[in-house]
Amino acid sequence: METPRRIRLDLNNAAELAIHNAIQEVEKLGADVRLTNAVIKLQQAKDDVSNYVDAQMADVVLYGKAD
């Protein structure tokens, strides 16, 4: 089974990496429910960006072009 692109940092685009780095910085701040909520929201944002990137890549594979 192949590792999904979104999990491999070397295959993430600049937006995905920026969100990943933001998560890492928030986690350095310590333990607090507000920080946990921020990390959850950032992860949801990264998932949304990754979903978009994956869809664009699938369009290129299927149709030879992206939107």
C-alpha positions in Angstrom: 0.0 0.0 0.0 1.4 3.4 -1.0 1.7 6.2 1.6 -0.8 9.0 0.8 0.8 12.1 -0.7 -0.7 14.4 2.0 1.2 12.5 4.7 4.6 12.9 3.0 6.0 16.3 3.8 8.4 16.1 0.8 5.3 15.9 -1.5 3.3 18.7 0.3 2.9 22.0 -1.5 3.8 25.4 0.1 0.3 25.9 1.5 0.2 22.5 3.1 3.6 23.0 4.6 2.7 26.4 6.0 -0.2 25.0 7.8 1.9 22.0 9.0 4.5 24.5 10.4 1.7 26.6 12.0 0.5 23.5 13.8 4.0 22.7 15.0 4.4 26.3 16.4 1.0 26.2 18.2 1.9 22.8 19.8 5.1 24.4 21.2 3.1 26.8 23.2 1.9 24.2 25.7 -1.2 22.5 26.8 -4.5 24.4 26.8 -7.9 23.6 25.4 -7.8 26.8 23.3 -4.6 25.6 21.7 -6.0 22.2 21.1 -9.0 23.8 19.4 -6.6 25.9 17.3 -4.6 22.8 16.2 -7.9 20.9 15.3 -9.0 23.9 13.1 -5.6 24.1 11.5 -5.6 20.3 10.8 -9.1 20.7 9.2 -7.7 23.5 7.0 -4.8 21.4 6.0 -7.2 18.5 5.1 -9.3 20.9 3.0 -6.2 22.1 1.1 -5.0 18.6 0.7 -8.4 17.5 -0.6 -8.2 20.3 -3.2 -4.6 19.4 -4.2 -5.5 15.8 -4.5 -8.5 16.6 -6.7 -6.4 18.8 -8.9 -3.9 16.0 -9.3 -6.6 13.5 -10.1 -8.0 15.8 -12.8 -4.6 16.0 -14.4 -4.3 12.2 -14.4 -7.8 11.7 -15.7 -8.3 14.6 -18.0 -4.8 15.9 -18.7 -5.5 19.3 -17.1 -6.4 21.0 -13.9 -9.0 23.7 -13.3 
